[in-house]
Amino acid sequence: MYLLAGSLLSILGSKNAYLDPGSGSFLLQLLIAGLLGAGIVIRSQWSRIKGWFGGKSKPAAEEDEDEKDEQSS
């Protein structure tokens, strides 16, 4: 990996780069969008994530019975 990156940089030589003021704003937007997107994915997959760490979820039939018991009380 480092060999490939080093060879590409040596081929390109020294170049002057320019970052306009909008670049920082764009990078900040990318960061915020990535964090919000990760949050949405985590929220939508939370039951699977809990399952990986040993949080057992009830089967759907047991959940329905528990809800009926609570409503009849």
N, C-alpha and C positions, 0 to 999 in steps of 0.2 A: 504494500500500500504506500509506504513512505517512498519507496523507490519510484513508483509511478508518479506520485505527486512531485517529487524532486525533479524527475526528468521533464515533466510538463512545465514546471516553473523555469527550468533552465532553457527550454526551447523558447518560451515567451520573452524572456529577458526582462528588462525593467520597463514597466509601463506606468504612466501617470494615471491615477484613478481620480474620478470626481464623483462626489456624493452630493446631490442637491438637497436642499432642506426638506423636501417631501419624502426622502428616503427614510429618515428616522420615523416619520409619521406612518409610513407604510409598514415598516418593521414592527412598530408598536401595534398596529392593527392586526398584523399576522399573529403576534404573540397573544393578543386578547382573543382573537377568533379561535386559535388553537386551544387555549385554556377553556373557553366556553364549550367548544366542541367536545373536548375530553370530558367535561362535566356532564354533558348530555349523554354521552355514550355510557359513562359510569352509572348515571341514574337509571338509564333504560335497562342496563344489564346487572343491576345490583343484586338480584336474587342468585344469579350465576356466580357472581363474585363471592357472595357469602358462602355458597356451596363449596367453593375451593378451600375456604378456611374452616370448614367443618360446621358451619351453621346449617342445621338440617331444617328443611322446610316441610310443612305438612302436605300430604297428598290432597288433592282438590276435594275428595269425598269427605275427609275428616274436617276440612275447613268449613264445608257446607253444614255438617252436623253441629259444629261448634257455634256457627252463626244462628242456626235454628234454636239451639239450647238457650243462647243469650236472648233471643227475641221472645221466647216463651216465658222467660223468667220475669 
